Amino acid sequence: LSLRKAMSFGFSFGLTLISVTWVMAFLDLKHGSRTMLLGAFSVTSVVETTLVTLQTWRGVPSHFNVETPLDAMVASTLAAGGIALVVLIVLFTALAFRANAGVPLSMRVAIRVGFVTLLAALVVGGLMIAKGMSLVFGGHPQAAYASGGFLKPTHAVAMHGILLLPALAWLLSFSDLTERRRLNTVFVGEAGYLAVALAVAWGNVAGRSPTSITVLTVALPGALLLAASLFTVARHLGHASRQGLL
């Protein structure tokens, strides 16, 4: 019931909304359609964050809580909003896999993998809600609060690939690398990111607590992502220096 949950929801939704709005500019889509889809995504994100914040302010749980008619309405609205977000991200992902002429392949690949991981994060969130609500309707609300969020680490790690991977490809576009080398660097970053996400998911499924997923479990894949990022920044700075921009 602490404000930490409301703050983390607001921070994550804010980053995701900014990231999705940014990468949608690279997709071949009519202005009106893009505005409508992003408008729906924005409204749903604001509603989800507002309701979680409202329940925190009231001092009651936001999810799995059907104690009063108001609480039940909030929980139902959050669930409906989650479904709407999944539908929208499915549409965004499908659009990302279209041709999108004029966008470098490295950026297209980064956006596609980013949307796939974001969709996976939302599916994981849906599974947590489904498990929690089944326990609530089965007469075990305390069990729902205790175990309903068992996949939160996986959900959190998978959620922000839509920011990290396109950002990596975007920074590479300022370097003097060929497109093939940019694409290879993006592949290295994606491999590291996906390996970290899979390692965290494995720890969740195996029943490990977040603190018991050791540094060694994510050290190598995390190093791949870090290496790709540092290489990208170094090439970007080197190119800028040679052009007299630094």
Backbone as JSON, one array per atom type, in Angstrom:
{
  "sequence": "LSLRKAMSFGFSFGLTLISVTWVMAFLDLKHGSRTMLLGAFSVTSVVETTLVTLQTWRGVPSHFNVETPLDAMVASTLAAGGIALVVLIVLFTALAFRANAGVPLSMRVAIRVGFVTLLAALVVGGLMIAKGMSLVFGGHPQAAYASGGFLKPTHAVAMHGILLLPALAWLLSFSDLTERRRLNTVFVGEAGYLAVALAVAWGNVAGRSPTSITVLTVALPGALLLAASLFTVARHLGHASRQGLL",
  "N": [[0.81, -1.21, 0.0], [2.17, 1.11, -0.16], [3.43, 4.26, -1.46], [5.29, 3.58, -3.31], [4.47, 1.71, -5.21], [2.6, 3.14, -6.78], [4.3, 5.13, -7.73], [6.18, 3.62, -9.19], [4.51, 2.55, -11.15], [3.69, 4.92, -12.46], [6.19, 5.88, -13.38], [7.08, 3.75, -15.05], [4.97, 3.54, -16.92], [5.11, 6.12, -17.97], [7.7, 6.18, -19.19], [7.3, 4.12, -21.04], [5.21, 5.12, -22.62], [6.43, 7.42, -23.74], [8.5, 6.13, -25.15], [7.09, 4.44, -26.96], [5.64, 6.34, -28.42], [7.76, 7.7, -29.64], [9.06, 5.65, -31.24], [6.99, 4.96, -32.94], [7.01, 6.93, -34.81], [8.76, 6.07, -36.71], [7.42, 4.21, -38.16], [5.58, 3.23, -41.04], [2.85, 4.84, -41.43], [-0.34, 6.39, -41.63], [-0.94, 9.77, -40.66], [-3.33, 10.38, -39.27], [-4.19, 7.84, -38.4], [-2.02, 7.09, -36.8], [-2.18, 9.04, -34.8], [-4.68, 8.41, -33.66], [-4.26, 5.79, -32.65], [-2.11, 6.2, -30.87], [-3.33, 8.03, -29.21], [-5.34, 6.47, -28.0], [-3.68, 4.66, -26.65], [-2.37, 6.41, -24.91], [-4.5, 7.45, -23.32], [-5.42, 5.11, -22.09], [-3.13, 4.39, -20.63], [-2.93, 6.57, -18.86], [-5.33, 6.25, -17.42], [-4.91, 3.75, -16.17], [-2.67, 4.32, -14.52], [-3.73, 6.39, -12.95], [-5.82, 5.13, -11.53], [-4.44, 3.23, -10.0], [-2.94, 4.96, -8.43], [-5.04, 6.31, -7.13], [-6.15, 4.27, -5.51], [-3.97, 3.74, -3.87], [-3.8, 6.18, -2.53], [-6.22, 6.01, -1.16], [-5.57, 4.04, 0.58], [-5.87, 1.3, 0.11], [-5.55, -1.93, -1.53], [-4.88, -1.99, -5.06], [-5.06, -3.95, -7.05], [-6.67, -7.14, -7.33], [-8.59, -6.61, -5.46], [-11.74, -6.69, -4.26], [-13.4, -5.84, -2.3], [-15.27, -3.79, -1.79], [-17.98, -2.22, -3.68], [-16.82, -0.05, -5.11], [-14.1, -0.7, -5.04], [-14.17, -3.1, -6.49], [-15.02, -2.15, -8.95], [-12.82, -0.58, -9.69], [-10.81, -2.55, -9.84], [-11.84, -4.11, -11.93], [-11.83, -2.25, -14.01], [-9.08, -1.78, -14.25], [-8.3, -4.31, -15.13], [-9.66, -4.42, -17.59], [-8.4, -2.3, -18.87], [-5.84, -3.36, -19.06], [-6.28, -5.42, -20.92], [-6.97, -3.86, -23.14], [-4.53, -2.55, -23.56], [-2.92, -4.71, -24.33], [-4.13, -5.43, -26.77], [-3.64, -3.08, -28.26], [-0.81, -3.06, -28.32], [-0.35, -5.39, -29.73], [-1.3, -4.58, -32.24], [0.54, -2.47, -32.76], [2.88, -3.99, -32.88], [2.38, -5.62, -35.11], [2.29, -3.63, -37.09], [4.95, -2.83, -36.97], [6.24, -4.93, -38.18], [5.78, -4.62, -40.81], [6.85, -3.39, -44.09], [7.95, -0.67, -43.96], [9.48, 1.3, -45.48], [12.51, 3.11, -46.08], [13.43, 3.25, -43.49], [16.3, 2.33, -41.68], [17.55, -1.03, -41.61], [18.65, -1.93, -39.2], [17.37, -0.31, -37.29], [14.71, -1.06, -37.75], [14.75, -3.77, -36.98], [15.42, -3.5, -34.28], [13.17, -2.1, -33.3], [11.15, -3.98, -33.8], [11.88, -6.21, -32.17], [11.79, -4.89, -29.75], [9.04, -4.25, -29.49], [7.98, -6.83, -29.43], [9.03, -7.82, -27.01], [7.83, -6.01, -25.26], [5.16, -6.69, -25.62], [5.29, -9.29, -24.61], [5.82, -8.65, -21.93], [3.38, -7.49, -21.18], [1.67, -9.65, -21.5], [2.68, -11.31, -19.5], [1.98, -9.73, -17.31], [-0.79, -9.95, -17.53], [-1.09, -12.68, -16.95], [-0.36, -12.71, -14.25], [-2.44, -11.17, -13.14], [-4.61, -12.79, -13.78], [-4.04, -15.1, -12.28], [-4.09, -14.02, -9.67], [-6.76, -13.05, -9.47], [-8.17, -15.43, -9.76], [-7.54, -16.68, -7.36], [-8.71, -14.88, -5.59], [-11.48, -15.08, -6.22], [-11.72, -17.67, -5.53], [-11.84, -17.57, -2.84], [-9.53, -16.88, -1.47], [-8.15, -14.32, -0.78], [-5.89, -13.23, 0.58], [-3.85, -14.92, -0.21], [-3.75, -14.23, -2.85], [-2.75, -11.59, -2.74], [-0.26, -12.19, -1.72], [1.02, -13.91, -3.57], [0.27, -13.22, -6.13], [1.77, -11.45, -7.64], [4.02, -12.8, -8.59], [5.57, -12.88, -10.9], [6.67, -10.41, -11.3], [9.42, -9.42, -11.54], [10.18, -10.46, -14.09], [8.24, -9.24, -15.69], [8.96, -6.54, -15.36], [11.59, -6.41, -16.43], [11.21, -7.14, -19.1], [9.68, -5.08, -20.07], [10.88, -2.7, -20.94], [12.4, -2.97, -23.22], [11.57, -1.77, -25.53], [12.45, 0.79, -25.34], [15.27, 0.65, -24.84], [16.47, -0.89, -26.97], [15.71, 0.33, -29.56], [16.89, 2.82, -28.96], [19.59, 2.15, -28.89], [19.99, 1.43, -31.6], [19.38, 3.87, -32.77], [21.41, 5.62, -31.79], [23.55, 4.4, -33.06], [23.12, 5.2, -35.64], [24.34, 7.63, -35.89], [26.97, 7.11, -36.13], [29.98, 6.25, -38.03], [29.79, 3.75, -39.04], [29.14, 0.98, -41.26], [25.91, -0.08, -42.49], [25.58, -2.82, -42.19], [27.38, -3.43, -40.08], [26.25, -1.9, -38.08], [23.85, -3.26, -37.8], [24.79, -5.75, -36.9], [25.82, -4.97, -34.43], [23.48, -4.19, -33.14], [22.26, -6.69, -33.03], [23.95, -7.97, -31.19], [23.45, -6.43, -28.88], [20.69, -6.98, -28.59], [20.77, -9.74, -28.17], [22.06, -9.83, -25.67], [20.19, -8.44, -24.1], [17.83, -10.03, -24.35], [18.79, -12.41, -23.27], [19.21, -11.67, -20.61], [16.53, -11.14, -19.87], [15.41, -13.71, -20.2], [16.89, -15.12, -18.33], [16.04, -13.96, -15.92], [13.32, -14.63, -16.09], [13.52, -17.39, -15.97], [14.46, -17.68, -13.34], [12.19, -16.75, -11.98], [10.21, -18.68, -12.72], [11.37, -20.92, -11.64], [10.92, -20.46, -9.04], [12.52, -18.82, -7.53], [13.46, -16.1, -5.41], [13.6, -12.55, -6.18], [16.05, -11.54, -5.17], [17.61, -13.8, -5.05], [18.33, -14.45, -7.58], [21.24, -14.7, -8.94], [24.16, -12.59, -9.46], [25.85, -13.77, -11.32], [24.08, -15.1, -12.95], [23.06, -13.24, -14.7], [25.28, -11.92, -15.54], [26.96, -12.43, -17.85], [25.13, -12.19, -20.16], [24.26, -9.58, -19.6], [26.65, -8.22, -19.82], [27.07, -8.41, -22.56], [25.04, -6.73, -23.59], [25.85, -4.33, -22.38], [28.39, -4.05, -23.52], [27.76, -3.68, -26.24], [26.39, -1.27, -26.04], [28.36, 0.5, -25.0], [30.23, 0.37, -27.05], [28.75, 1.51, -29.1], [28.34, 4.15, -28.15], [31.02, 4.98, -28.02], [31.77, 4.9, -30.74], [30.03, 6.78, -31.73], [30.88, 9.13, -30.4], [33.48, 9.23, -31.35], [33.1, 9.6, -34.11], [31.77, 12.08, -34.06], [33.82, 13.66, -33.04], [35.72, 13.55, -35.09], [34.34, 14.93, -37.01], [34.48, 17.42, -36.05], [32.65, 18.2, -34.18], [32.94, 17.99, -31.51]],
  "CA": [[0.0, 0.0, 0.0], [3.03, 2.29, -0.13], [3.45, 5.06, -2.69], [6.28, 3.03, -4.24], [3.79, 1.06, -6.33], [2.07, 4.18, -7.66], [5.43, 5.79, -8.38], [6.76, 2.73, -10.21], [3.55, 2.5, -12.26], [3.78, 6.17, -13.2], [7.49, 5.95, -14.05], [7.13, 2.77, -16.14], [4.02, 3.93, -17.97], [5.63, 7.32, -18.62], [8.79, 5.79, -20.08], [6.76, 3.31, -22.13], [4.45, 6.0, -23.51], [7.41, 8.2, -24.49], [9.21, 5.24, -26.06], [6.2, 4.0, -28.03], [5.36, 7.5, -29.27], [8.96, 7.96, -30.43], [9.33, 4.64, -32.28], [5.9, 4.95, -33.91], [7.35, 7.89, -35.87], [9.53, 5.36, -37.73], [6.55, 3.27, -38.85], [4.86, 3.76, -42.2], [1.47, 4.91, -40.97], [-0.96, 7.68, -41.86], [-0.91, 10.64, -39.48], [-4.56, 10.23, -38.5], [-4.2, 6.52, -37.74], [-1.02, 7.12, -35.72], [-2.73, 9.86, -33.72], [-5.76, 7.68, -33.01], [-3.71, 4.67, -31.89], [-1.34, 6.72, -29.74], [-4.28, 8.64, -28.29], [-5.94, 5.39, -27.22], [-2.64, 4.14, -25.76], [-2.14, 7.43, -23.88], [-5.65, 7.5, -22.4], [-5.41, 3.87, -21.28], [-2.01, 4.49, -19.69], [-3.3, 7.54, -17.81], [-6.38, 5.65, -16.58], [-4.29, 2.72, -15.34], [-1.84, 4.97, -13.49], [-4.61, 7.17, -12.05], [-6.56, 4.23, -10.64], [-3.49, 2.68, -9.03], [-2.64, 6.06, -7.5], [-6.25, 6.55, -6.33], [-6.26, 3.23, -4.49], [-2.9, 3.96, -2.91], [-4.24, 7.32, -1.72], [-7.29, 5.54, -0.28], [-5.01, 3.09, 1.54], [-6.34, -0.06, -0.16], [-4.88, -2.51, -2.71], [-5.49, -1.65, -6.35], [-5.33, -5.19, -7.78], [-7.22, -8.28, -6.55], [-9.39, -6.07, -4.36], [-13.17, -6.58, -4.59], [-14.04, -5.74, -0.99], [-16.41, -2.89, -1.89], [-18.32, -1.99, -5.1], [-15.84, 0.83, -5.73], [-12.87, -1.47, -5.25], [-14.42, -4.05, -7.57], [-15.06, -1.4, -10.21], [-11.45, -0.21, -10.01], [-10.1, -3.76, -10.27], [-12.36, -4.49, -13.24], [-11.34, -1.27, -14.99], [-7.66, -2.06, -14.46], [-8.2, -5.51, -15.96], [-10.08, -4.04, -18.94], [-7.32, -1.49, -19.42], [-4.76, -4.27, -19.42], [-6.66, -6.07, -22.17], [-6.87, -2.84, -24.19], [-3.11, -2.34, -23.84], [-2.42, -5.86, -25.09], [-4.65, -5.3, -28.14], [-2.92, -1.99, -28.93], [0.58, -3.44, -28.57], [-0.4, -6.36, -30.84], [-1.41, -3.77, -33.46], [1.82, -1.8, -32.97], [3.86, -5.0, -33.29], [2.06, -5.99, -36.5], [2.73, -2.51, -37.93], [6.41, -2.82, -36.98], [6.73, -6.0, -39.04], [5.57, -4.24, -42.21], [8.08, -3.0, -44.79], [8.49, 0.57, -43.41], [10.56, 1.73, -46.38], [13.25, 4.3, -45.68], [13.98, 3.08, -42.14], [17.4, 1.36, -41.72], [17.21, -2.37, -41.12], [19.03, -2.03, -37.79], [16.31, 0.3, -36.5], [13.51, -1.89, -37.89], [14.92, -4.96, -36.15], [15.37, -3.07, -32.87], [11.78, -1.78, -32.97], [10.37, -5.22, -33.79], [12.19, -6.96, -30.95], [11.3, -4.1, -28.62], [7.6, -4.42, -29.37], [7.72, -8.22, -29.03], [9.3, -7.95, -25.58], [6.8, -5.26, -24.56], [3.96, -7.54, -25.65], [5.52, -10.37, -23.65], [5.66, -8.09, -20.59], [1.96, -7.31, -20.91], [1.09, -10.99, -21.32], [3.08, -11.74, -18.16], [1.12, -9.0, -16.39], [-2.11, -10.57, -17.6], [-1.04, -13.95, -16.23], [-0.36, -12.42, -12.82], [-3.78, -10.74, -12.77], [-5.49, -13.96, -13.87], [-3.78, -15.95, -11.12], [-4.56, -13.34, -8.47], [-8.22, -13.0, -9.43], [-8.68, -16.79, -9.51], [-7.42, -16.93, -5.92], [-9.72, -14.05, -4.92], [-12.8, -15.69, -6.41], [-11.71, -18.96, -4.83], [-11.93, -17.33, -1.41], [-8.19, -16.77, -0.87], [-7.6, -13.0, -1.15], [-4.55, -13.01, 1.12], [-2.93, -15.66, -1.08], [-3.62, -13.44, -4.08], [-1.84, -10.49, -2.46], [1.07, -12.72, -1.42], [1.67, -14.61, -4.68], [-0.23, -12.79, -7.44], [2.8, -10.72, -8.38], [5.23, -13.62, -8.58], [6.35, -12.68, -12.12], [6.97, -8.98, -11.46], [10.75, -9.15, -12.11], [10.13, -10.72, -15.53], [7.41, -8.18, -16.27], [9.72, -5.29, -15.35], [12.74, -6.49, -17.33], [10.75, -7.22, -20.5], [8.84, -3.94, -20.44], [11.55, -1.51, -21.46], [13.19, -3.21, -24.43], [11.12, -0.84, -26.56], [13.27, 1.99, -25.2], [16.71, 0.38, -24.9], [16.96, -1.4, -28.25], [15.71, 1.39, -30.57], [17.87, 3.85, -28.6], [20.88, 1.65, -29.34], [20.03, 1.56, -33.06], [19.38, 5.31, -33.1], [22.75, 6.14, -31.55], [24.43, 3.86, -34.09], [22.9, 5.92, -36.89], [25.21, 8.8, -35.91], [28.36, 6.66, -36.28], [30.43, 6.07, -39.41], [29.74, 2.32, -39.34], [28.24, 0.56, -42.31], [24.64, -0.59, -41.96], [25.78, -4.21, -41.76], [28.01, -3.44, -38.77], [25.24, -1.41, -37.14], [22.91, -4.36, -37.57], [25.46, -6.75, -36.06], [25.9, -4.43, -33.08], [22.13, -4.28, -32.6], [22.05, -8.11, -32.72], [24.67, -8.26, -29.94], [22.67, -5.82, -27.81], [19.44, -7.72, -28.41], [21.09, -11.03, -27.56], [22.29, -9.6, -24.24], [18.93, -8.06, -23.44], [16.94, -11.2, -24.3], [19.35, -13.38, -22.34], [18.89, -11.19, -19.25], [15.1, -11.35, -19.63], [15.17, -15.15, -20.05], [17.48, -15.55, -17.05], [15.13, -13.52, -14.85], [12.11, -15.45, -16.21], [13.86, -18.72, -15.45], [14.48, -17.58, -11.89], [10.8, -16.66, -11.53], [9.53, -19.96, -12.89], [11.99, -21.86, -10.71], [10.5, -20.13, -7.68], [13.55, -18.06, -6.82], [13.14, -14.71, -5.11], [14.43, -11.65, -6.99], [17.41, -11.38, -4.64], [18.37, -15.03, -5.19], [18.82, -14.57, -8.95], [22.58, -14.2, -8.67], [24.81, -11.73, -10.44], [26.4, -14.61, -12.38], [23.0, -15.5, -13.86], [22.85, -12.2, -15.71], [26.53, -11.19, -15.78], [27.4, -12.55, -19.24], [24.24, -11.48, -21.09], [24.28, -8.15, -19.31], [27.9, -7.7, -20.37], [26.87, -8.26, -24.0], [24.26, -5.52, -23.8], [26.68, -3.2, -22.0], [29.46, -3.9, -24.5], [27.18, -3.1, -27.45], [26.06, 0.12, -25.76], [29.59, 1.27, -24.89], [30.81, 0.44, -28.39], [27.95, 2.48, -29.86], [28.66, 5.5, -27.66], [32.38, 5.3, -28.42], [31.8, 5.19, -32.17], [29.32, 8.04, -31.93], [31.75, 10.23, -29.97], [34.62, 9.29, -32.26], [32.64, 10.21, -35.36], [31.49, 13.48, -33.8], [35.11, 14.32, -32.87], [36.34, 13.69, -36.4], [33.58, 15.92, -37.75], [34.68, 18.7, -35.41], [31.48, 18.55, -33.38], [33.3, 17.93, -30.1]],
  "C": [[0.85, 1.26, 0.0], [2.95, 3.03, -1.46], [4.45, 4.52, -3.71], [5.61, 2.39, -5.45], [3.24, 2.1, -7.31], [3.18, 4.88, -8.41], [6.03, 4.92, -9.47], [5.83, 2.58, -11.4], [3.67, 3.76, -13.11], [5.08, 6.28, -13.98], [7.53, 5.01, -15.25], [6.18, 3.13, -17.27], [4.51, 5.18, -18.71], [6.74, 7.0, -19.61], [8.26, 5.02, -21.29], [6.0, 4.18, -23.12], [5.38, 6.86, -24.35], [8.09, 7.34, -25.55], [8.34, 4.84, -27.24], [5.89, 5.15, -28.98], [6.55, 7.81, -30.18], [9.12, 6.95, -31.55], [8.22, 4.57, -33.31], [6.16, 5.93, -35.05], [8.15, 7.22, -36.99], [8.66, 4.42, -38.56], [5.78, 3.96, -39.96], [3.36, 3.72, -41.9], [0.92, 6.3, -41.22], [-1.05, 8.46, -40.55], [-2.16, 10.45, -38.62], [-4.62, 8.92, -37.75], [-3.21, 6.49, -36.59], [-1.55, 7.91, -34.53], [-3.81, 9.12, -32.95], [-5.22, 6.56, -32.13], [-2.93, 5.16, -30.67], [-2.24, 7.42, -28.72], [-4.93, 7.59, -27.39], [-4.94, 4.81, -26.22], [-2.39, 5.11, -24.61], [-3.26, 7.45, -22.85], [-5.66, 6.27, -21.5], [-4.3, 3.91, -20.25], [-2.33, 5.43, -18.53], [-4.34, 6.96, -16.86], [-5.77, 4.61, -15.64], [-3.49, 3.35, -14.19], [-2.7, 5.72, -12.47], [-5.32, 6.26, -11.06], [-5.65, 3.6, -9.6], [-3.15, 3.73, -7.98], [-3.83, 6.35, -6.58], [-6.35, 5.54, -5.2], [-5.17, 3.36, -3.44], [-3.26, 5.11, -1.97], [-5.34, 6.93, -0.75], [-6.79, 4.54, 0.76], [-5.48, 1.67, 1.36], [-5.6, -0.6, -1.38], [-5.62, -2.14, -3.99], [-5.88, -2.9, -7.14], [-5.85, -6.26, -6.8], [-8.12, -7.84, -5.41], [-10.83, -5.88, -4.81], [-14.0, -6.44, -3.31], [-15.3, -4.87, -1.03], [-16.77, -2.72, -3.37], [-17.32, -1.09, -5.81], [-14.55, 0.09, -6.02], [-13.03, -2.44, -6.41], [-14.44, -3.35, -8.93], [-13.65, -1.01, -10.64], [-10.68, -1.42, -10.53], [-10.55, -4.2, -11.66], [-11.86, -3.54, -14.33], [-9.86, -1.48, -15.28], [-7.47, -3.28, -15.35], [-8.58, -5.2, -17.4], [-9.02, -3.2, -19.62], [-6.14, -2.33, -19.84], [-5.03, -4.98, -20.73], [-6.52, -5.1, -23.35], [-5.4, -2.59, -24.55], [-2.52, -3.48, -24.66], [-2.86, -5.76, -26.55], [-3.88, -4.23, -28.91], [-1.48, -2.39, -29.25], [0.65, -4.52, -29.65], [-0.47, -5.61, -32.17], [-0.09, -3.07, -33.78], [2.87, -2.79, -33.47], [3.64, -5.42, -34.74], [2.51, -4.89, -37.46], [4.26, -2.48, -38.04], [6.98, -3.87, -37.93], [6.36, -5.76, -40.51], [6.86, -3.71, -42.81], [8.73, -1.76, -44.19], [9.7, 1.06, -44.2], [11.2, 3.02, -45.88], [13.84, 4.23, -44.29], [15.1, 2.04, -42.21], [17.0, 0.03, -41.08], [17.55, -2.52, -39.64], [17.96, -1.43, -36.89], [15.04, -0.54, -36.57], [13.58, -3.12, -37.0], [14.8, -4.61, -34.67], [13.93, -2.78, -32.45], [10.95, -3.05, -32.88], [10.62, -6.02, -32.53], [11.69, -6.21, -29.73], [9.81, -4.26, -28.41], [7.25, -5.85, -28.94], [7.95, -8.4, -27.54], [8.28, -7.17, -24.75], [5.5, -6.06, -24.52], [4.1, -8.69, -24.67], [5.35, -9.88, -22.21], [4.2, -7.93, -20.22], [1.26, -8.65, -20.72], [1.43, -11.53, -19.94], [2.23, -11.02, -17.11], [-0.28, -9.57, -16.36], [-2.17, -11.9, -16.85], [-1.07, -13.74, -14.72], [-1.76, -12.01, -12.35], [-4.73, -11.93, -12.77], [-5.29, -14.88, -12.66], [-4.34, -15.33, -9.85], [-6.07, -13.35, -8.36], [-8.82, -14.39, -9.22], [-8.59, -17.15, -8.03], [-8.46, -16.12, -5.14], [-11.09, -14.69, -5.02], [-12.89, -17.08, -5.8], [-11.75, -18.81, -3.33], [-10.59, -17.2, -0.71], [-7.56, -15.43, -1.23], [-6.2, -12.75, -0.63], [-3.49, -13.74, 0.29], [-2.7, -14.9, -2.38], [-2.64, -12.3, -3.88], [-0.4, -10.99, -2.29], [1.78, -13.27, -2.65], [1.24, -14.14, -6.06], [0.81, -12.09, -8.28], [4.1, -11.48, -8.52], [6.12, -13.41, -9.81], [6.74, -11.2, -12.33], [8.38, -8.7, -11.98], [10.8, -9.38, -13.63], [9.37, -9.63, -16.26], [8.21, -6.88, -16.39], [10.85, -5.31, -16.37], [12.3, -6.44, -18.79], [10.08, -5.93, -20.98], [9.59, -2.84, -21.18], [12.54, -1.8, -22.59], [12.82, -2.25, -25.54], [11.83, 0.5, -26.47], [14.73, 1.69, -25.47], [17.18, 0.0, -26.3], [16.86, -0.37, -29.38], [16.69, 2.52, -30.26], [19.27, 3.44, -29.04], [21.03, 1.81, -30.86], [20.09, 3.03, -33.48], [20.74, 5.94, -32.9], [23.73, 5.65, -32.62], [24.29, 4.62, -35.41], [23.77, 7.16, -37.01], [26.69, 8.42, -36.08], [28.71, 6.55, -37.76], [30.47, 4.6, -39.8], [28.84, 2.05, -40.54], [26.96, 0.01, -41.69], [24.77, -2.03, -41.49], [26.4, -4.27, -40.36], [27.06, -2.88, -37.71], [24.26, -2.52, -36.78], [23.52, -5.42, -36.67], [25.56, -6.27, -34.62], [24.54, -4.49, -32.39], [21.82, -5.73, -32.22], [22.73, -8.48, -31.4], [23.89, -7.68, -28.75], [21.39, -6.57, -27.53], [19.68, -9.06, -27.76], [21.33, -10.88, -26.06], [21.01, -9.3, -23.5], [18.0, -9.26, -23.29], [17.46, -12.25, -23.33], [19.1, -12.98, -20.9], [17.43, -11.46, -18.92], [14.79, -12.83, -19.41], [15.74, -15.67, -18.74], [16.58, -15.17, -15.88], [13.85, -14.35, -14.88], [12.36, -16.85, -15.67], [13.88, -18.72, -13.93], [13.08, -17.49, -11.31], [10.1, -18.01, -11.58], [10.07, -21.01, -11.93], [11.65, -21.56, -9.25], [11.53, -19.38, -6.88], [13.05, -16.65, -6.53], [14.02, -13.81, -5.96], [15.85, -11.52, -6.5], [18.25, -12.64, -4.81], [18.8, -15.3, -6.62], [20.18, -13.89, -8.97], [23.11, -13.33, -9.8], [25.35, -12.56, -11.61], [25.34, -15.01, -13.39], [22.84, -14.5, -14.98], [24.14, -11.48, -16.09], [26.92, -11.24, -17.24], [26.44, -11.86, -20.21], [24.19, -9.98, -20.85], [25.54, -7.49, -19.86], [27.79, -7.51, -21.87], [26.12, -6.97, -24.32], [25.09, -4.28, -23.49], [27.78, -2.95, -23.03], [28.93, -3.25, -25.78], [26.89, -1.61, -27.23], [27.31, 0.99, -25.69], [30.27, 1.43, -26.25], [30.07, 1.49, -29.22], [28.29, 3.91, -29.45], [30.06, 5.91, -28.1], [32.47, 5.65, -29.89], [31.1, 6.53, -32.47], [30.2, 9.23, -31.55], [32.95, 10.38, -30.9], [34.25, 9.96, -33.57], [32.39, 11.71, -35.18], [32.8, 14.27, -33.66], [35.77, 14.56, -34.21], [35.62, 14.74, -37.25], [33.71, 17.32, -37.15], [33.49, 19.16, -34.57], [31.78, 18.53, -31.89], [34.65, 18.64, -29.9]]
}
